[in-house]
Amino acid sequence: MKFRPLHDRVVVKRVAEEEKTRGGIIIPDTAKEKPMEGEIVAVGPGARDDKGTLVPLDVKKGDRILFGKWSGTEIKIDGDELLIMKESDIMGILEGSAGAAKKAA
């Protein structure tokens, strides 16, 4: 099934977190927090300003992003757990490789 969000909404797939800490301790599933990092799967066309002009989104499909802990609405499409959120819930775009982003954190 294809899903296209409306207005300034985006569909995000959470990125899996590490199973171990830096010290090598394995974290059980029950103790893990949901990751606040994800990849954009789909974007809406954009929001309209006061004059009715379409303002395109700053993010695009494939961007890796950071979002707030309680951001978005969880949904399931074709067995995949996804989030739908407004662009304003996104804190930033992670640029560069995934390894570089983790080292910076």
DSSP file with accessible surface (Angstrom, degrees, kcal/mol):
  #  RESIDUE AA STRUCTURE BP1 BP2  ACC     N-H-->O    O-->H-N    N-H-->O    O-->H-N    TCO  KAPPA ALPHA  PHI   PSI    X-CA   Y-CA   Z-CA
    1    1 A M              0   0  152      0, 0.0     2,-0.4     0, 0.0    76,-0.0   0.000 360.0 360.0 360.0 139.6    0.0    0.0    0.0
    2    2 A K        -     0   0  203      2,-0.0     2,-0.4     0, 0.0     0, 0.0  -0.823 360.0-166.9 -99.9 143.6    1.2    3.5   -0.8
    3    3 A F        -     0   0   89     -2,-0.4     8,-0.1    74,-0.0    74,-0.0  -0.997   5.6-171.0-132.9 128.0    0.6    6.3    1.7
    4    4 A R        -     0   0  171     -2,-0.4    40,-0.1    38,-0.1     6,-0.1  -0.967  19.7-137.6-121.0 116.7    1.1   10.0    0.9
    5    5 A P        -     0   0    3      0, 0.0     2,-0.2     0, 0.0    38,-0.1  -0.334  19.9-123.7 -70.6 156.3    0.9   12.4    3.9
    6    6 A L    >   -     0   0   98     38,-0.2     3,-1.6    39,-0.1    38,-0.2  -0.641  61.8 -19.0 -98.8 157.4   -1.0   15.7    3.5
    7    7 A H  T 3  S-     0   0  106      1,-0.2    39,-1.9    -2,-0.2    40,-0.2  -0.188 127.2 -14.7  54.3-126.5    0.2   19.3    4.1
    8    8 A D  T 3  S+     0   0   29     37,-0.1    79,-2.2    38,-0.1     2,-0.2  -0.004 103.1 120.1-101.9  33.1    3.3   19.6    6.2
    9    9 A R  E <   -A   86   0A  93     -3,-1.6    35,-2.0    77,-0.2     2,-0.3  -0.652  42.2-163.6 -96.5 152.9    3.3   16.1    7.6
   10   10 A V  E     -AB  85  43A   0     75,-3.1    75,-2.2    -2,-0.2     2,-0.5  -0.938  16.9-132.3-131.2 153.8    6.0   13.5    7.1
   11   11 A V  E     -AB  84  42A   3     31,-2.9    30,-3.2    -2,-0.3    31,-1.3  -0.936  29.1-169.2-106.6 128.6    6.2    9.7    7.5
   12   12 A V  E     -AB  83  40A   0     71,-2.9    71,-2.5    -2,-0.5     2,-0.5  -0.951  17.2-153.8-124.9 137.5    9.2    8.5    9.5
   13   13 A K  E     - B   0  39A  99     26,-2.7    26,-2.8    -2,-0.4    69,-0.1  -0.949  30.5-120.8-107.1 124.7   10.6    5.0   10.2
   14   14 A R  E     - B   0  38A  57     -2,-0.5     2,-0.4    67,-0.5    24,-0.3  -0.364  21.6-126.7 -63.0 144.8   12.6    4.8   13.4
   15   15 A V        -     0   0   28     22,-2.4    22,-0.3     1,-0.1    -1,-0.1  -0.785  30.7-108.2 -93.1 133.9   16.2    3.7   13.1
   16   16 A A        -     0   0   84     -2,-0.4     2,-0.1     1,-0.1     3,-0.1  -0.336  33.5-133.4 -64.0 138.8   17.2    0.7   15.2
   17   17 A E        -     0   0   90      1,-0.1    -1,-0.1    16,-0.1    15,-0.0  -0.438  32.6 -79.9 -88.3 166.8   19.4    1.6   18.2
   18   18 A E        -     0   0  117     -2,-0.1    -1,-0.1     1,-0.1     9,-0.0  -0.318  26.8-144.2 -64.0 147.0   22.5   -0.3   19.2
   19   19 A E  S    S+     0   0  103     -3,-0.1     8,-2.8     7,-0.1     2,-0.3   0.627  82.4  47.7 -85.1 -17.9   22.1   -3.5   21.2
   20   20 A K  B    S-F   26   0B 119      6,-0.2     6,-0.2     2,-0.0     2,-0.1  -0.897  78.6-124.0-124.4 155.5   25.2   -2.8   23.4
   21   21 A T    >   -     0   0   58      4,-2.3     3,-1.8    -2,-0.3    -2,-0.1  -0.370  42.9 -96.8 -82.5 173.5   26.5    0.1   25.3
   22   22 A R  T 3  S+     0   0  219      1,-0.3    -1,-0.1     2,-0.1    -2,-0.0   0.822 126.9  57.2 -61.6 -29.1   30.0    1.4   24.6
   23   23 A G  T 3  S-     0   0   74      2,-0.1    -1,-0.3     1,-0.0    -3,-0.0   0.493 123.3-104.8 -81.0  -3.2   31.3   -0.7   27.5
   24   24 A G  S <  S+     0   0   45     -3,-1.8     2,-0.4     1,-0.3    -2,-0.1   0.518  70.2 146.2  95.4   5.4   29.9   -3.8   25.9
   25   25 A I        -     0   0  120      1,-0.0    -4,-2.3    -5,-0.0     2,-0.4  -0.623  47.2-130.0 -78.8 129.5   26.8   -4.3   28.1
   26   26 A I  B     -F   20   0B 115     -2,-0.4    -6,-0.2    -6,-0.2    -7,-0.1  -0.667  16.6-142.0 -82.0 130.1   23.9   -5.8   26.2
   27   27 A I        -     0   0   46     -8,-2.8     5,-0.1    -2,-0.4     2,-0.0  -0.822  14.3-133.2 -95.5 121.2   20.7   -3.9   26.7
   28   28 A P    >>  -     0   0   76      0, 0.0     3,-1.3     0, 0.0     4,-0.7  -0.358  22.3-113.1 -70.2 155.1   17.5   -6.0   27.0
   29   29 A D  G >4 S+     0   0  127      1,-0.3     3,-0.7     2,-0.2    -2,-0.0   0.836 114.9  58.8 -56.6 -34.9   14.5   -5.0   24.9
   30   30 A T  G 34 S+     0   0  140      1,-0.2    -1,-0.3     3,-0.0    -3,-0.0   0.763 107.4  46.2 -70.1 -22.7   12.5   -4.2   28.0
   31   31 A A  G <4 S+     0   0   67     -3,-1.3    -1,-0.2     2,-0.1    -2,-0.2   0.543  91.3 104.3 -95.8  -7.6   15.0   -1.6   29.2
   32   32 A K    <<  -     0   0   53     -4,-0.7     2,-0.3    -3,-0.7   -13,-0.0  -0.485  61.6-141.6 -78.9 143.2   15.4    0.2   25.8
   33   33 A E        -     0   0  120     -2,-0.2   -16,-0.1     1,-0.1     3,-0.1  -0.708  35.0 -96.3 -92.8 152.8   13.9    3.5   25.0
   34   34 A K        -     0   0  107     -2,-0.3    -1,-0.1     1,-0.1   -18,-0.1  -0.478  49.0-104.5 -67.5 138.0   12.5    4.0   21.6
   35   35 A P        -     0   0   20      0, 0.0    -1,-0.1     0, 0.0   -19,-0.0  -0.312  17.0-151.3 -65.1 148.7   15.0    5.8   19.3
   36   36 A M  S    S+     0   0   75     -3,-0.1    31,-2.2   -22,-0.1     2,-0.4   0.023  73.6  87.1-104.8  23.1   14.5    9.5   18.6
   37   37 A E  E     + C   0  66A  33    -22,-0.3   -22,-2.4    29,-0.2     2,-0.3  -0.950  54.0 156.6-122.8 141.6   16.3    9.1   15.2
   38   38 A G  E     -BC  14  65A   0     27,-2.2    27,-2.8    -2,-0.4     2,-0.4  -0.954  37.7-113.6-155.1 174.6   14.6    8.1   12.0
   39   39 A E  E     -BC  13  64A  90    -26,-2.8   -26,-2.7    -2,-0.3     2,-0.4  -0.965  34.8-117.8-118.0 134.5   14.5    8.1    8.3
   40   40 A I  E     +B   12   0A   1     23,-2.5    22,-2.7    -2,-0.4   -28,-0.2  -0.561  30.0 177.6 -75.2 126.7   11.9   10.0    6.3
   41   41 A V  E     +     0   0A  57    -30,-3.2     2,-0.3     1,-0.4   -29,-0.2   0.772  67.0   0.2 -97.4 -36.2    9.8    7.6    4.2
   42   42 A A  E     -B   11   0A  19    -31,-1.3   -31,-2.9    18,-0.1    -1,-0.4  -0.991  60.7-156.0-154.2 150.4    7.4   10.1    2.6
   43   43 A V  E     -B   10   0A  46     -2,-0.3   -33,-0.2   -33,-0.2   -36,-0.1  -0.955  18.3-123.6-129.5 150.2    6.7   13.8    2.7
   44   44 A G        -     0   0    5    -35,-2.0    13,-0.3    -2,-0.3   -38,-0.2  -0.295  37.0-100.1 -80.1 174.4    3.6   15.9    2.1
   45   45 A P  S    S-     0   0   65      0, 0.0    12,-0.2     0, 0.0     2,-0.2   0.765  71.0 -97.0 -71.1 -23.6    3.5   18.7   -0.5
   46   46 A G        -     0   0    1    -39,-1.9     2,-0.2    10,-0.2   -39,-0.1  -0.648  38.8 -70.0 129.7 171.9    4.0   21.5    2.1
   47   47 A A  E     -G   55   0C  32      8,-1.3     8,-3.7    -2,-0.2     2,-0.4  -0.542  40.9-120.6 -95.7 163.4    1.9   24.0    4.2
   48   48 A R  E     -G   54   0C 164      6,-0.2     6,-0.2    -2,-0.2   -40,-0.1  -0.867  22.4-142.0-104.6 138.9    0.1   27.0    2.9
   49   49 A D    >   -     0   0   67      4,-2.2     3,-1.8    -2,-0.4    -1,-0.0  -0.176  41.7 -79.9 -85.6-172.4    1.0   30.5    4.2
   50   50 A D  T 3  S+     0   0  177      1,-0.3    -1,-0.1     2,-0.1    -2,-0.0   0.786 131.5  50.9 -61.8 -28.0   -1.5   33.3    4.9
   51   51 A K  T 3  S-     0   0  189      2,-0.1    -1,-0.3     1,-0.0     3,-0.1   0.470 119.6-107.9 -88.8  -4.3   -1.7   34.2    1.2
   52   52 A G  S <  S+     0   0   38     -3,-1.8     2,-0.3     1,-0.3    -2,-0.1   0.496  70.1 145.3  90.8   5.0   -2.4   30.6    0.2
   53   53 A T        -     0   0   80      1,-0.1    -4,-2.2    -5,-0.0     2,-0.4  -0.580  54.3-115.5 -78.2 136.3    1.0   30.1   -1.4
   54   54 A L  E     -G   48   0C  74     -2,-0.3    -6,-0.2    -6,-0.2    -1,-0.1  -0.567  25.0-158.6 -74.3 124.4    2.4   26.5   -1.0
   55   55 A V  E     -G   47   0C  70     -8,-3.7    -8,-1.3    -2,-0.4    -1,-0.0  -0.923  17.0-136.3-105.4 110.5    5.6   26.5    1.1
   56   56 A P        -     0   0   96      0, 0.0   -10,-0.2     0, 0.0     2,-0.1  -0.232  24.1-101.4 -66.1 158.8    7.6   23.4    0.4
   57   57 A L        -     0   0   26    -13,-0.3   -48,-0.0   -12,-0.2   -14,-0.0  -0.400  14.1-135.4 -78.1 155.8    9.2   21.3    3.3
   58   58 A D  S    S+     0   0  141     -2,-0.1     2,-0.2     2,-0.0    -1,-0.1   0.604  86.5  68.4 -83.4 -16.0   12.8   21.5    4.2
   59   59 A V        -     0   0   12      4,-0.0     2,-0.3     3,-0.0    -2,-0.1  -0.696  64.5-166.5-103.7 159.8   13.1   17.8    4.5
   60   60 A K    >   -     0   0  131     -2,-0.2     3,-2.0   -18,-0.0   -20,-0.3  -0.908  38.3 -69.7-138.9 167.3   12.9   15.1    1.8
   61   61 A K  T 3  S+     0   0  153     -2,-0.3   -20,-0.2     1,-0.2     3,-0.1  -0.299 118.4  27.5 -58.3 134.2   12.5   11.4    1.5
   62   62 A G  T 3  S+     0   0   38    -22,-2.7    -1,-0.2     1,-0.3     2,-0.1   0.219  84.9 134.9  97.1 -14.2   15.6    9.6    2.7
   63   63 A D    <   -     0   0   19     -3,-2.0   -23,-2.5   -24,-0.1     2,-0.5  -0.422  52.4-134.3 -66.9 141.3   16.8   12.2    5.2
   64   64 A R  E     -CD  39  94A  58     30,-0.6    30,-3.3   -25,-0.2     2,-0.3  -0.874  35.7-179.8 -95.0 129.4   17.9   11.0    8.6
   65   65 A I  E     -CD  38  93A   0    -27,-2.8   -27,-2.2    -2,-0.5     2,-0.4  -0.809  29.9-132.9-129.3 163.8   16.4   13.2   11.3
   66   66 A L  E     +CD  37  92A  69     26,-2.3    25,-2.4    -2,-0.3    26,-1.3  -0.954  30.9 176.3-113.0 138.9   16.1   13.7   15.0
   67   67 A F  E     - D   0  90A   0    -31,-2.2    23,-0.2    -2,-0.4    22,-0.0  -0.905  34.5 -80.4-138.8 165.5   12.7   14.2   16.6
   68   68 A G    >   -     0   0   18     21,-1.1     3,-1.5    -2,-0.3    -1,-0.0  -0.236  40.2-112.4 -67.0 155.8   11.3   14.7   20.1
   69   69 A K  T 3  S+     0   0   93      1,-0.3    -1,-0.1   -33,-0.0   -35,-0.1   0.854 116.7  33.0 -57.2 -38.7   10.6   11.7   22.4
   70   70 A W  T 3  S+     0   0  226    -34,-0.0    -1,-0.3     3,-0.0     2,-0.1   0.154  92.0 130.7-107.0  18.4    6.8   12.1   22.2
   71   71 A S    <   +     0   0   21     -3,-1.5    14,-0.1    18,-0.1    -4,-0.1  -0.424  53.6   3.3 -75.1 147.1    6.6   13.4   18.7
   72   72 A G  S    S-     0   0   29     -2,-0.1     2,-0.4    11,-0.1    13,-0.2   0.093  79.8 -78.6  79.7 174.2    4.2   12.0   16.1
   73   73 A T  E     -E   84   0A  96     11,-2.4    11,-2.1     2,-0.0     2,-0.3  -0.974  41.0-127.7-118.1 126.4    1.5    9.4   15.9
   74   74 A E  E     +E   83   0A 101     -2,-0.4     2,-0.3     9,-0.2     9,-0.2  -0.597  36.0 167.7 -77.6 134.5    2.4    5.8   15.7
   75   75 A I  E     -E   82   0A  47      7,-2.7     7,-2.9    -2,-0.3     2,-0.5  -0.908  29.1-134.4-137.8 164.9    0.8    3.8   12.9
   76   76 A K  E     +E   81   0A 142     -2,-0.3     2,-0.4     5,-0.2     5,-0.2  -0.992  22.0 176.4-124.2 122.9    1.3    0.4   11.2
   77   77 A I  E >  S-E   80   0A  22      3,-2.1     3,-2.2    -2,-0.5   -74,-0.0  -0.991  75.3 -17.3-127.1 123.0    1.3    0.1    7.4
   78   78 A D  T 3  S-     0   0  107     -2,-0.4    -1,-0.1     1,-0.3     3,-0.1   0.852 128.2 -53.8  51.4  37.6    2.0   -3.3    5.8
   79   79 A G  T 3  S+     0   0   61      1,-0.3     2,-0.4     0, 0.0    -1,-0.3   0.387 111.7 121.3  83.6  -7.1    3.5   -4.5    9.1
   80   80 A D  E <   - E   0  77A  77     -3,-2.2    -3,-2.1   -67,-0.0     2,-0.6  -0.778  61.4-133.6 -91.4 133.7    5.9   -1.6    9.4
   81   81 A E  E     + E   0  76A 125     -2,-0.4   -67,-0.5    -5,-0.2     2,-0.3  -0.777  39.0 168.3 -86.4 119.5    5.8    0.6   12.5
   82   82 A L  E     - E   0  75A  18     -7,-2.9    -7,-2.7    -2,-0.6     2,-0.4  -0.800  28.7-133.5-127.7 166.8    5.9    4.2   11.3
   83   83 A L  E     -AE  12  74A   2    -71,-2.5   -71,-2.9    -2,-0.3     2,-0.5  -0.970   7.3-156.3-121.5 139.8    5.4    7.7   12.7
   84   84 A I  E     +AE  11  73A  30    -11,-2.1   -11,-2.4    -2,-0.4     2,-0.3  -0.976  30.3 155.2-112.3 125.9    3.4   10.5   11.2
   85   85 A M  E     -A   10   0A   4    -75,-2.2   -75,-3.1    -2,-0.5     2,-0.2  -0.966  43.2-101.5-144.8 162.8    4.4   13.9   12.4
   86   86 A K  E >   -A    9   0A  82     -2,-0.3     3,-1.8   -77,-0.2     4,-0.3  -0.519  36.4-114.5 -80.1 155.0    4.4   17.6   11.4
   87   87 A E  G >  S+     0   0   43    -79,-2.2     3,-1.8     1,-0.3    -1,-0.1   0.850 115.0  65.6 -59.6 -30.9    7.6   19.1   10.0
   88   88 A S  G 3  S+     0   0   95      1,-0.3    -1,-0.3   -80,-0.2   -79,-0.1   0.715  91.8  63.3 -66.9 -18.0    7.7   21.4   13.1
   89   89 A D  G <  S+     0   0   61     -3,-1.8   -21,-1.1   -22,-0.0     2,-0.4   0.606  83.0  95.9 -78.6 -13.0    8.2   18.3   15.3
   90   90 A I  E <   -D   67   0A  24     -3,-1.8   -23,-0.2    -4,-0.3     3,-0.1  -0.669  57.1-166.4 -83.1 129.3   11.6   17.5   13.6
   91   91 A M  E     -     0   0A 129    -25,-2.4     2,-0.3    -2,-0.4   -24,-0.2   0.781  60.7 -39.2 -85.6 -30.1   14.6   19.0   15.5
   92   92 A G  E     -D   66   0A  30    -26,-1.3   -26,-2.3     2,-0.0     2,-0.4  -0.968  53.1 -96.3 177.9 168.8   17.1   18.6   12.8
   93   93 A I  E     -D   65   0A  66     -2,-0.3     2,-0.6   -28,-0.2   -28,-0.3  -0.884  31.7-133.8-104.8 132.1   18.6   16.6    9.9
   94   94 A L  E     -D   64   0A  41    -30,-3.3   -30,-0.6    -2,-0.4     2,-0.3  -0.780  26.7-160.7 -85.0 121.1   21.6   14.4   10.5
   95   95 A E        +     0   0  163     -2,-0.6     2,-0.1   -32,-0.1   -32,-0.0  -0.766  48.2  19.9-105.3 151.5   24.1   15.0    7.7
   96   96 A G  S    S-     0   0   72     -2,-0.3    -2,-0.0     4,-0.1     2,-0.0  -0.417 105.4 -22.4  89.7-167.9   27.0   12.7    6.7
   97   97 A S     >  -     0   0   78     -2,-0.1     4,-1.7     1,-0.1     5,-0.1  -0.294  59.3-114.5 -76.1 163.1   27.3    9.0    7.4
   98   98 A A  H  > S+     0   0   41      1,-0.2     4,-1.8     2,-0.2     5,-0.2   0.872 116.2  55.2 -65.4 -34.8   25.5    7.2   10.2
   99   99 A G  H  > S+     0   0   42      1,-0.2     4,-1.9     2,-0.2    -1,-0.2   0.902 106.1  50.3 -66.2 -39.6   28.8    6.4   11.9
  100  100 A A  H  > S+     0   0   52      1,-0.2     4,-1.7     2,-0.2    -1,-0.2   0.887 108.6  52.7 -66.4 -38.0   29.8   10.1   11.9
  101  101 A A  H  X S+     0   0   21     -4,-1.7     4,-1.0     1,-0.2    -1,-0.2   0.891 109.4  48.4 -65.8 -38.2   26.5   11.1   13.5
  102  102 A K  H  < S+     0   0   70     -4,-1.8    -1,-0.2     1,-0.2    -2,-0.2   0.874 109.7  52.3 -71.2 -35.5   26.9    8.5   16.3
  103  103 A K  H  < S+     0   0  178     -4,-1.9    -1,-0.2     1,-0.2    -2,-0.2   0.869 106.6  54.2 -67.3 -34.8   30.5    9.6   17.0
  104  104 A A  H  <        0   0   90     -4,-1.7    -1,-0.2    -5,-0.2    -2,-0.2   0.797 360.0 360.0 -68.3 -27.9   29.3   13.2   17.3
  105  105 A A     <        0   0  104     -4,-1.0    -3,-0.1    -3,-0.2    -2,-0.0   0.468 360.0 360.0 -78.6 360.0   26.7   12.3   19.9
